[in-house]
Structures are given as C-alpha cells and as structure tokens.
Amino acid sequence: VILDETTGKDSFQNSDKIKNIITQDTIAWEQKGIQTITINNCGRYIFLTNNDTPIKIEMTDRRFVVFEMNPEKRNNADYFKALVDDFNNDDVVMSFVNFLKNRDISKWNSIGERPITKAYEEIQSVNIPIYARFLIDWSMKNNENMEYSASSLFKKFNNFLERGNYDMKITASSFGRYIKKYKGIIFKKKSFSTVYYFNSKRIREGLIEKNFMEKSKVSDYDELLIDE
C-alpha cells in the first residue's frame, strides 16, 4: 500500500490509525454497494514524500524504517526503462519472488534489527515533547541540583521557548502539571508558593530512559553521575 506525497499535516492527525493498521491482523473491507467483510491484513505500508517530517515517529516506535533515496539515477531514462521492462517480465518477477521466499528470516528480529538511519533519527527527534527539550537544555547547562519557585521556573521555560523560536502558548498551571511528570523533579507547596526541586542526576536518567536524550551525548561528568 503506497501513500504518495505524505505530509505531516495529514499523518500526524491520523497517527494512531496508521500505527493500528500497520500491525493489526485483519481489516474491514467494503466493496461499493456490498456489505463490509473482514479480511486478513496483508498490506505493507510505504510512505513516499519530499517533506522533512512526513510521519510521526515516537520515541518508543517499533514499526517504521526510513530511507533517504539516492538521487544518482534521477531522470536517467535508460535506467528506468530497463527497470520497468524487468517489472513487466514474469520470469524476472518470479525470480525475485523465489529469492524472497527462500530467504531465511526465522531468526530475524524485525524490531531490534531494523536499520536505524540518520533520516529516521531526524524525523523521530521532532517528536520529542517540548518539556523534554526544555529539560535537555537545562541538563546540559546544570550539573548541580537546583531549586526554583513556580514563577521563576515558568519564566525560564518561556525564555527557552523564545530562544528556540517555538510558537507555543501555555499557562503556568498547565506547565506545572506537565513538568512534574518527569523523573527527578519534585514539587512542594509552601504557605504562599510552590517550589520545584531539580535533581540533575535523576533528570538525566529519566530523559535517557525515555530515549529523549542519548547517553553518549552527555559529558564525562554526567556519565559518572548516571553510572554511580
């Protein structure tokens, strides 16, 4: 099943439906004017695009592989004519089918042994939540545990948004509700204010556990903290 000219606008809105249809065993199929029936889902989904972020690849993804095509043969009429001729040659097609049928994939792990390309990582990185991006930025600048009032922390977050040119509007209460979900952040209500305690080691651990941050990209000091 080929989806041509894929755009993030469409695929992001239908992300859950796309994930489901890729892995479900059966799908509903309806011929015009005839009652819907259930059939085996034998489809393999190929997304073609010129966009930088055509699909939503979450940090826990186990479905997608991404390849950036080599433009070397672009507009090479002789090459593509020969390729089309092969597609139309039953002997060539069956040779390829038999090659695939006889290939031993019994021990292949389709999730763990996928090729993770640079293009895949770039698309995936777009889907890091803005709060995790803020904590990554904070963790690369702070090796010490810190304490912030709710107002000063929210101000830091807005400064981060401004520096990164992020077009996002959020209230202080919503920010507090989301940020406290991350590992290493503890908040306590005092008589007239709320205080957030940032544990630098735990924050880094949490970001790495969720694949929001690569362990190899933290400093030697950070590595020592995490491995203790």
Secondary structure as GFF3:
##gff-version 3
##sequence-region A 1 228
A	DSSP	beta_strand	2	3	.	.	.	ID=ss1
A	DSSP	alpha_helix	8	13	.	.	.	ID=ss2
A	DSSP	alpha_helix	15	23	.	.	.	ID=ss3
A	DSSP	beta_strand	26	29	.	.	.	ID=ss4
A	DSSP	beta_strand	37	40	.	.	.	ID=ss5
A	DSSP	beta_strand	46	47	.	.	.	ID=ss6
A	DSSP	three_ten_helix	71	73	.	.	.	ID=ss7
A	DSSP	alpha_helix	77	87	.	.	.	ID=ss8
A	DSSP	alpha_helix	90	101	.	.	.	ID=ss9
A	DSSP	alpha_helix	118	125	.	.	.	ID=ss10
A	DSSP	alpha_helix	130	139	.	.	.	ID=ss11
A	DSSP	beta_strand	146	149	.	.	.	ID=ss12
A	DSSP	alpha_helix	150	163	.	.	.	ID=ss13
A	DSSP	alpha_helix	172	179	.	.	.	ID=ss14
A	DSSP	beta_strand	185	189	.	.	.	ID=ss15
A	DSSP	beta_strand	194	198	.	.	.	ID=ss16
A	DSSP	alpha_helix	200	209	.	.	.	ID=ss17
A	DSSP	three_ten_helix	215	217	.	.	.	ID=ss18
A	DSSP	alpha_helix	220	227	.	.	.	ID=ss19
###
